[in-house]
Amino acid sequence: MLLLVSKAAIMSVVGRDGMVSTGNSYATEAGVAVLRGGGNAIDAMFAVQAMLNVVQPQWTGFGGHDEAGEVMMKHLPSSL
């Protein structure tokens, strides 16, 4: 189950199979499409970043720090 949640919504959300959260709905949809197509979190991250470069070029860019300060977290069960 993949969830697409509005930026304006204030709630707790749990994703069992994956989750994408961005400040732009087009970027979020790009990441969700990659996950639904069998991609992993890294694939989805690049799709999101590519879309953000198109829809919000003033905020973000490959290879550099951005104003939003995106963070990617990865849980490695074997490291517990």
Biopython code that builds the backbone (N, CA, C, O; Angstrom):
import numpy as np
from Bio.PDB.StructureBuilder import StructureBuilder

atoms = [
    (1, "MET", "N", (0.845, -1.175, 0.000)),
    (1, "MET", "CA", (0.000, 0.000, 0.000)),
    (1, "MET", "C", (0.889, 1.237, 0.000)),
    (1, "MET", "O", (1.686, 1.421, 0.919)),
    (2, "LEU", "N", (0.765, 2.084, -1.012)),
    (2, "LEU", "CA", (1.478, 3.348, -1.084)),
    (2, "LEU", "C", (0.496, 4.467, -0.832)),
    (2, "LEU", "O", (-0.640, 4.418, -1.304)),
    (3, "LEU", "N", (0.917, 5.471, -0.097)),
    (3, "LEU", "CA", (0.030, 6.561, 0.255)),
    (3, "LEU", "C", (0.480, 7.859, -0.382)),
    (3, "LEU", "O", (1.674, 8.154, -0.423)),
    (4, "LEU", "N", (-0.472, 8.638, -0.878)),
    (4, "LEU", "CA", (-0.227, 9.968, -1.384)),
    (4, "LEU", "C", (-1.004, 10.915, -0.475)),
    (4, "LEU", "O", (-2.235, 10.898, -0.466)),
    (5, "VAL", "N", (-0.290, 11.739, 0.289)),
    (5, "VAL", "CA", (-0.916, 12.574, 1.308)),
    (5, "VAL", "C", (-0.696, 14.045, 0.966)),
    (5, "VAL", "O", (0.410, 14.449, 0.605)),
    (6, "SER", "N", (-1.733, 14.822, 1.080)),
    (6, "SER", "CA", (-1.645, 16.254, 0.814)),
    (6, "SER", "C", (-0.730, 16.935, 1.809)),
    (6, "SER", "O", (-0.704, 16.574, 2.985)),
    (7, "LYS", "N", (0.025, 17.925, 1.338)),
    (7, "LYS", "CA", (0.910, 18.709, 2.198)),
    (7, "LYS", "C", (0.108, 19.419, 3.281)),
    (7, "LYS", "O", (0.608, 19.620, 4.387)),
    (8, "ALA", "N", (-1.128, 19.800, 2.977)),
    (8, "ALA", "CA", (-1.954, 20.540, 3.917)),
    (8, "ALA", "C", (-2.537, 19.647, 5.007)),
    (8, "ALA", "O", (-2.988, 20.148, 6.036)),
    (9, "ALA", "N", (-2.535, 18.340, 4.798)),
    (9, "ALA", "CA", (-3.107, 17.429, 5.781)),
    (9, "ALA", "C", (-2.189, 17.321, 6.996)),
    (9, "ALA", "O", (-0.971, 17.201, 6.857)),
    (10, "ILE", "N", (-2.773, 17.363, 8.166)),
    (10, "ILE", "CA", (-2.006, 17.181, 9.394)),
    (10, "ILE", "C", (-2.529, 15.915, 10.051)),
    (10, "ILE", "O", (-3.621, 15.891, 10.620)),
    (11, "MET", "N", (-1.720, 14.857, 9.959)),
    (11, "MET", "CA", (-2.125, 13.570, 10.509)),
    (11, "MET", "C", (-0.907, 12.676, 10.586)),
    (11, "MET", "O", (0.138, 12.980, 10.011)),
    (12, "SER", "N", (-1.043, 11.591, 11.288)),
    (12, "SER", "CA", (0.000, 10.571, 11.306)),
    (12, "SER", "C", (-0.279, 9.602, 10.171)),
    (12, "SER", "O", (-1.426, 9.222, 9.937)),
    (13, "VAL", "N", (0.765, 9.205, 9.471)),
    (13, "VAL", "CA", (0.602, 8.319, 8.328)),
    (13, "VAL", "C", (1.589, 7.179, 8.458)),
    (13, "VAL", "O", (2.744, 7.397, 8.824)),
    (14, "VAL", "N", (1.153, 5.974, 8.165)),
    (14, "VAL", "CA", (2.014, 4.804, 8.186)),
    (14, "VAL", "C", (1.945, 4.146, 6.819)),
    (14, "VAL", "O", (0.858, 3.890, 6.301)),
    (15, "GLY", "N", (3.105, 3.873, 6.234)),
    (15, "GLY", "CA", (3.155, 3.182, 4.951)),
    (15, "GLY", "C", (3.773, 1.813, 5.122)),
    (15, "GLY", "O", (4.881, 1.701, 5.646)),
    (16, "ARG", "N", (3.090, 0.775, 4.696)),
    (16, "ARG", "CA", (3.607, -0.590, 4.853)),
    (16, "ARG", "C", (4.563, -0.975, 3.741)),
    (16, "ARG", "O", (5.512, -1.721, 3.983)),
    (17, "ASP", "N", (4.341, -0.487, 2.527)),
    (17, "ASP", "CA", (5.156, -0.880, 1.386)),
    (17, "ASP", "C", (6.024, 0.246, 0.856)),
    (17, "ASP", "O", (6.860, 0.022, -0.019)),
    (18, "GLY", "N", (5.843, 1.438, 1.365)),
    (18, "GLY", "CA", (6.638, 2.566, 0.919)),
    (18, "GLY", "C", (5.903, 3.866, 1.131)),
    (18, "GLY", "O", (4.687, 3.887, 1.326)),
    (19, "MET", "N", (6.657, 4.956, 1.092)),
    (19, "MET", "CA", (6.060, 6.267, 1.298)),
    (19, "MET", "C", (6.941, 7.302, 0.618)),
    (19, "MET", "O", (8.167, 7.193, 0.632)),
    (20, "VAL", "N", (6.316, 8.295, 0.030)),
    (20, "VAL", "CA", (7.023, 9.406, -0.593)),
    (20, "VAL", "C", (6.399, 10.691, -0.059)),
    (20, "VAL", "O", (5.177, 10.846, -0.055)),
    (21, "SER", "N", (7.242, 11.600, 0.386)),
    (21, "SER", "CA", (6.757, 12.872, 0.902)),
    (21, "SER", "C", (7.628, 13.993, 0.346)),
    (21, "SER", "O", (8.845, 13.990, 0.531)),
    (22, "THR", "N", (7.003, 14.947, -0.334)),
    (22, "THR", "CA", (7.720, 16.113, -0.851)),
    (22, "THR", "C", (6.827, 17.336, -0.673)),
    (22, "THR", "O", (5.677, 17.223, -0.247)),
    (23, "GLY", "N", (7.361, 18.483, -0.998)),
    (23, "GLY", "CA", (6.580, 19.708, -0.943)),
    (23, "GLY", "C", (5.850, 20.004, -2.237)),
    (23, "GLY", "O", (5.246, 21.068, -2.376)),
    (24, "ASN", "N", (5.895, 19.075, -3.192)),
    (24, "ASN", "CA", (5.249, 19.277, -4.486)),
    (24, "ASN", "C", (4.548, 17.989, -4.903)),
    (24, "ASN", "O", (5.154, 16.917, -4.892)),
    (25, "SER", "N", (3.289, 18.091, -5.265)),
    (25, "SER", "CA", (2.513, 16.890, -5.587)),
    (25, "SER", "C", (3.038, 16.163, -6.822)),
    (25, "SER", "O", (2.971, 14.935, -6.877)),
    (26, "TYR", "N", (3.560, 16.887, -7.814)),
    (26, "TYR", "CA", (4.110, 16.231, -9.008)),
    (26, "TYR", "C", (5.338, 15.393, -8.637)),
    (26, "TYR", "O", (5.506, 14.277, -9.129)),
    (27, "ALA", "N", (6.174, 15.928, -7.787)),
    (27, "ALA", "CA", (7.368, 15.194, -7.351)),
    (27, "ALA", "C", (6.976, 13.964, -6.540)),
    (27, "ALA", "O", (7.563, 12.895, -6.702)),
    (28, "THR", "N", (5.991, 14.117, -5.676)),
    (28, "THR", "CA", (5.517, 12.977, -4.886)),
    (28, "THR", "C", (4.964, 11.899, -5.803)),
    (28, "THR", "O", (5.257, 10.718, -5.618)),
    (29, "GLU", "N", (4.168, 12.292, -6.790)),
    (29, "GLU", "CA", (3.598, 11.326, -7.722)),
    (29, "GLU", "C", (4.681, 10.612, -8.529)),
    (29, "GLU", "O", (4.547, 9.427, -8.832)),
    (30, "ALA", "N", (5.749, 11.322, -8.877)),
    (30, "ALA", "CA", (6.859, 10.696, -9.602)),
    (30, "ALA", "C", (7.517, 9.614, -8.757)),
    (30, "ALA", "O", (7.812, 8.528, -9.257)),
    (31, "GLY", "N", (7.747, 9.903, -7.483)),
    (31, "GLY", "CA", (8.341, 8.917, -6.590)),
    (31, "GLY", "C", (7.446, 7.710, -6.365)),
    (31, "GLY", "O", (7.918, 6.573, -6.341)),
    (32, "VAL", "N", (6.157, 7.961, -6.202)),
    (32, "VAL", "CA", (5.199, 6.865, -6.013)),
    (32, "VAL", "C", (5.155, 5.985, -7.262)),
    (32, "VAL", "O", (5.096, 4.760, -7.156)),
    (33, "ALA", "N", (5.184, 6.603, -8.438)),
    (33, "ALA", "CA", (5.149, 5.832, -9.691)),
    (33, "ALA", "C", (6.360, 4.904, -9.793)),
    (33, "ALA", "O", (6.231, 3.768, -10.249)),
    (34, "VAL", "N", (7.515, 5.371, -9.378)),
    (34, "VAL", "CA", (8.718, 4.536, -9.406)),
    (34, "VAL", "C", (8.575, 3.364, -8.442)),
    (34, "VAL", "O", (8.901, 2.231, -8.796)),
    (35, "LEU", "N", (8.096, 3.620, -7.239)),
    (35, "LEU", "CA", (7.908, 2.530, -6.269)),
    (35, "LEU", "C", (6.877, 1.517, -6.758)),
    (35, "LEU", "O", (7.079, 0.309, -6.634)),
    (36, "ARG", "N", (5.785, 2.007, -7.306)),
    (36, "ARG", "CA", (4.759, 1.093, -7.836)),
    (36, "ARG", "C", (5.279, 0.280, -9.010)),
    (36, "ARG", "O", (4.817, -0.836, -9.250)),
    (37, "GLY", "N", (6.237, 0.835, -9.744)),
    (37, "GLY", "CA", (6.824, 0.134, -10.884)),
    (37, "GLY", "C", (7.920, -0.849, -10.498)),
    (37, "GLY", "O", (8.539, -1.462, -11.368)),
    (38, "GLY", "N", (8.162, -1.002, -9.207)),
    (38, "GLY", "CA", (9.146, -1.969, -8.743)),
    (38, "GLY", "C", (10.486, -1.371, -8.346)),
    (38, "GLY", "O", (11.399, -2.107, -7.974)),
    (39, "GLY", "N", (10.624, -0.049, -8.417)),
    (39, "GLY", "CA", (11.870, 0.596, -8.020)),
    (39, "GLY", "C", (12.041, 0.622, -6.513)),
    (39, "GLY", "O", (11.106, 0.342, -5.763)),
    (40, "ASN", "N", (13.241, 0.961, -6.082)),
    (40, "ASN", "CA", (13.504, 1.038, -4.646)),
    (40, "ASN", "C", (13.537, 2.507, -4.200)),
    (40, "ASN", "O", (13.252, 3.403, -4.993)),
    (41, "ALA", "N", (13.880, 2.747, -2.945)),
    (41, "ALA", "CA", (13.868, 4.095, -2.393)),
    (41, "ALA", "C", (14.867, 5.009, -3.095)),
    (41, "ALA", "O", (14.595, 6.197, -3.274)),
    (42, "ILE", "N", (16.010, 4.476, -3.492)),
    (42, "ILE", "CA", (17.010, 5.286, -4.177)),
    (42, "ILE", "C", (16.492, 5.691, -5.565)),
    (42, "ILE", "O", (16.660, 6.839, -5.978)),
    (43, "ASP", "N", (15.870, 4.757, -6.277)),
    (43, "ASP", "CA", (15.271, 5.076, -7.577)),
    (43, "ASP", "C", (14.217, 6.173, -7.428)),
    (43, "ASP", "O", (14.173, 7.119, -8.215)),
    (44, "ALA", "N", (13.370, 6.033, -6.409)),
    (44, "ALA", "CA", (12.311, 7.013, -6.169)),
    (44, "ALA", "C", (12.906, 8.373, -5.820)),
    (44, "ALA", "O", (12.384, 9.405, -6.240)),
    (45, "MET", "N", (13.997, 8.380, -5.054)),
    (45, "MET", "CA", (14.635, 9.632, -4.683)),
    (45, "MET", "C", (15.117, 10.387, -5.924)),
    (45, "MET", "O", (14.934, 11.601, -6.023)),
    (46, "PHE", "N", (15.732, 9.670, -6.872)),
    (46, "PHE", "CA", (16.208, 10.329, -8.089)),
    (46, "PHE", "C", (15.049, 10.834, -8.948)),
    (46, "PHE", "O", (15.156, 11.892, -9.568)),
    (47, "ALA", "N", (13.950, 10.093, -8.989)),
    (47, "ALA", "CA", (12.775, 10.549, -9.735)),
    (47, "ALA", "C", (12.201, 11.817, -9.104)),
    (47, "ALA", "O", (11.845, 12.764, -9.804)),
    (48, "VAL", "N", (12.117, 11.822, -7.788)),
    (48, "VAL", "CA", (11.622, 13.002, -7.072)),
    (48, "VAL", "C", (12.540, 14.191, -7.336)),
    (48, "VAL", "O", (12.070, 15.287, -7.642)),
    (49, "GLN", "N", (13.842, 13.975, -7.217)),
    (49, "GLN", "CA", (14.792, 15.060, -7.417)),
    (49, "GLN", "C", (14.725, 15.613, -8.840)),
    (49, "GLN", "O", (14.792, 16.826, -9.042)),
    (50, "ALA", "N", (14.595, 14.733, -9.813)),
    (50, "ALA", "CA", (14.485, 15.179, -11.209)),
    (50, "ALA", "C", (13.237, 16.030, -11.403)),
    (50, "ALA", "O", (13.280, 17.058, -12.079)),
    (51, "MET", "N", (12.127, 15.603, -10.811)),
    (51, "MET", "CA", (10.891, 16.374, -10.948)),
    (51, "MET", "C", (10.997, 17.709, -10.220)),
    (51, "MET", "O", (10.529, 18.726, -10.732)),
    (52, "LEU", "N", (11.603, 17.724, -9.038)),
    (52, "LEU", "CA", (11.774, 18.984, -8.315)),
    (52, "LEU", "C", (12.658, 19.951, -9.092)),
    (52, "LEU", "O", (12.458, 21.164, -9.027)),
    (53, "ASN", "N", (13.632, 19.426, -9.825)),
    (53, "ASN", "CA", (14.473, 20.302, -10.645)),
    (53, "ASN", "C", (13.671, 20.990, -11.734)),
    (53, "ASN", "O", (14.039, 22.071, -12.194)),
    (54, "VAL", "N", (12.570, 20.366, -12.148)),
    (54, "VAL", "CA", (11.718, 20.950, -13.183)),
    (54, "VAL", "C", (10.709, 21.919, -12.577)),
    (54, "VAL", "O", (10.549, 23.038, -13.064)),
    (55, "VAL", "N", (10.031, 21.492, -11.519)),
    (55, "VAL", "CA", (8.917, 22.292, -10.990)),
    (55, "VAL", "C", (9.349, 23.326, -9.954)),
    (55, "VAL", "O", (8.641, 24.311, -9.741)),
    (56, "GLN", "N", (10.497, 23.121, -9.307)),
    (56, "GLN", "CA", (10.996, 24.075, -8.314)),
    (56, "GLN", "C", (12.517, 24.239, -8.448)),
    (56, "GLN", "O", (13.248, 23.960, -7.498)),
    (57, "PRO", "N", (12.995, 24.683, -9.604)),
    (57, "PRO", "CA", (14.442, 24.748, -9.818)),
    (57, "PRO", "C", (15.151, 25.713, -8.875)),
    (57, "PRO", "O", (16.347, 25.562, -8.627)),
    (58, "GLN", "N", (14.444, 26.689, -8.354)),
    (58, "GLN", "CA", (15.053, 27.657, -7.456)),
    (58, "GLN", "C", (15.291, 27.079, -6.058)),
    (58, "GLN", "O", (15.995, 27.686, -5.252)),
    (59, "TRP", "N", (14.715, 25.922, -5.768)),
    (59, "TRP", "CA", (14.799, 25.337, -4.426)),
    (59, "TRP", "C", (15.779, 24.187, -4.326)),
    (59, "TRP", "O", (16.233, 23.862, -3.228)),
    (60, "THR", "N", (16.114, 23.569, -5.433)),
    (60, "THR", "CA", (16.837, 22.313, -5.325)),
    (60, "THR", "C", (17.722, 22.077, -6.542)),
    (60, "THR", "O", (17.556, 22.731, -7.572)),
    (61, "GLY", "N", (18.655, 21.149, -6.423)),
    (61, "GLY", "CA", (19.506, 20.798, -7.548)),
    (61, "GLY", "C", (20.378, 19.595, -7.218)),
    (61, "GLY", "O", (20.750, 19.388, -6.063)),
    (62, "PHE", "N", (20.701, 18.808, -8.227)),
    (62, "PHE", "CA", (21.587, 17.665, -8.025)),
    (62, "PHE", "C", (22.972, 18.160, -7.620)),
    (62, "PHE", "O", (23.456, 19.163, -8.143)),
    (63, "GLY", "N", (23.593, 17.467, -6.707)),
    (63, "GLY", "CA", (24.971, 17.764, -6.349)),
    (63, "GLY", "C", (25.157, 18.969, -5.456)),
    (63, "GLY", "O", (26.288, 19.418, -5.267)),
    (64, "GLY", "N", (24.111, 19.495, -4.913)),
    (64, "GLY", "CA", (24.264, 20.659, -4.046)),
    (64, "GLY", "C", (23.259, 20.657, -2.923)),
    (64, "GLY", "O", (22.288, 19.901, -2.940)),
    (65, "HIS", "N", (23.497, 21.503, -1.953)),
    (65, "HIS", "CA", (22.572, 21.634, -0.823)),
    (65, "HIS", "C", (21.429, 22.525, -1.242)),
    (65, "HIS", "O", (21.610, 23.448, -2.037)),
    (66, "ASP", "N", (20.261, 22.257, -0.716)),
    (66, "ASP", "CA", (19.106, 23.076, -1.066)),
    (66, "ASP", "C", (18.505, 23.722, 0.166)),
    (66, "ASP", "O", (18.857, 23.383, 1.296)),
    (67, "GLU", "N", (17.601, 24.651, -0.062)),
    (67, "GLU", "CA", (16.958, 25.383, 1.021)),
    (67, "GLU", "C", (16.058, 24.490, 1.872)),
    (67, "GLU", "O", (15.923, 24.707, 3.076)),
    (68, "ALA", "N", (15.442, 23.487, 1.245)),
    (68, "ALA", "CA", (14.497, 22.633, 1.964)),
    (68, "ALA", "C", (15.209, 21.662, 2.896)),
    (68, "ALA", "O", (14.623, 21.224, 3.886)),
    (69, "GLY", "N", (16.462, 21.317, 2.603)),
    (69, "GLY", "CA", (17.222, 20.414, 3.468)),
    (69, "GLY", "C", (16.652, 19.005, 3.502)),
    (69, "GLY", "O", (16.443, 18.443, 4.577)),
    (70, "GLU", "N", (16.397, 18.426, 2.321)),
    (70, "GLU", "CA", (15.846, 17.084, 2.278)),
    (70, "GLU", "C", (16.746, 16.097, 3.008)),
    (70, "GLU", "O", (17.968, 16.243, 3.037)),
    (71, "VAL", "N", (16.121, 15.106, 3.588)),
    (71, "VAL", "CA", (16.831, 14.068, 4.315)),
    (71, "VAL", "C", (16.275, 12.727, 3.880)),
    (71, "VAL", "O", (15.063, 12.567, 3.742)),
    (72, "MET", "N", (17.147, 11.776, 3.668)),
    (72, "MET", "CA", (16.691, 10.424, 3.370)),
    (72, "MET", "C", (17.113, 9.531, 4.518)),
    (72, "MET", "O", (18.273, 9.541, 4.927)),
    (73, "MET", "N", (16.179, 8.764, 5.033)),
    (73, "MET", "CA", (16.481, 7.840, 6.117)),
    (73, "MET", "C", (16.320, 6.420, 5.610)),
    (73, "MET", "O", (15.379, 6.120, 4.876)),
    (74, "LYS", "N", (17.225, 5.556, 5.994)),
    (74, "LYS", "CA", (17.137, 4.156, 5.613)),
    (74, "LYS", "C", (17.337, 3.309, 6.849)),
    (74, "LYS", "O", (18.300, 3.495, 7.593)),
    (75, "HIS", "N", (16.429, 2.381, 7.065)),
    (75, "HIS", "CA", (16.499, 1.482, 8.209)),
    (75, "HIS", "C", (17.124, 0.161, 7.773)),
    (75, "HIS", "O", (16.648, -0.477, 6.834)),
    (76, "LEU", "N", (18.157, -0.232, 8.437)),
    (76, "LEU", "CA", (18.817, -1.503, 8.145)),
    (76, "LEU", "C", (18.545, -2.460, 9.308)),
    (76, "LEU", "O", (19.211, -2.375, 10.340)),
    (77, "PRO", "N", (17.584, -3.362, 9.159)),
    (77, "PRO", "CA", (17.232, -4.267, 10.259)),
    (77, "PRO", "C", (18.418, -5.065, 10.795)),
    (77, "PRO", "O", (18.467, -5.367, 11.987)),
    (78, "SER", "N", (19.364, -5.407, 9.941)),
    (78, "SER", "CA", (20.485, -6.232, 10.391)),
    (78, "SER", "C", (21.431, -5.465, 11.308)),
    (78, "SER", "O", (22.269, -6.079, 11.968)),
    (79, "SER", "N", (21.319, -4.139, 11.366)),
    (79, "SER", "CA", (22.231, -3.358, 12.193)),
    (79, "SER", "C", (21.742, -3.187, 13.622)),
    (79, "SER", "O", (22.421, -2.555, 14.430)),
    (80, "LEU", "N", (20.582, -3.735, 13.949)),
    (80, "LEU", "CA", (20.050, -3.603, 15.313)),
    (80, "LEU", "C", (20.662, -4.606, 16.255)),
    (80, "LEU", "O", (20.324, -4.629, 17.438)),
]
sb = StructureBuilder()
sb.init_structure("model")
sb.init_model(0)
sb.init_chain("A")
sb.init_seg("    ")
for serial, (resi, resn, name, xyz) in enumerate(atoms, 1):
    if name == "N":
        sb.init_residue(resn, " ", resi, " ")
    sb.init_atom(name, np.array(xyz, "f"), 0.0, 1.0, " ", f" {name:<3s}", serial, name[0])
structure = sb.get_structure()
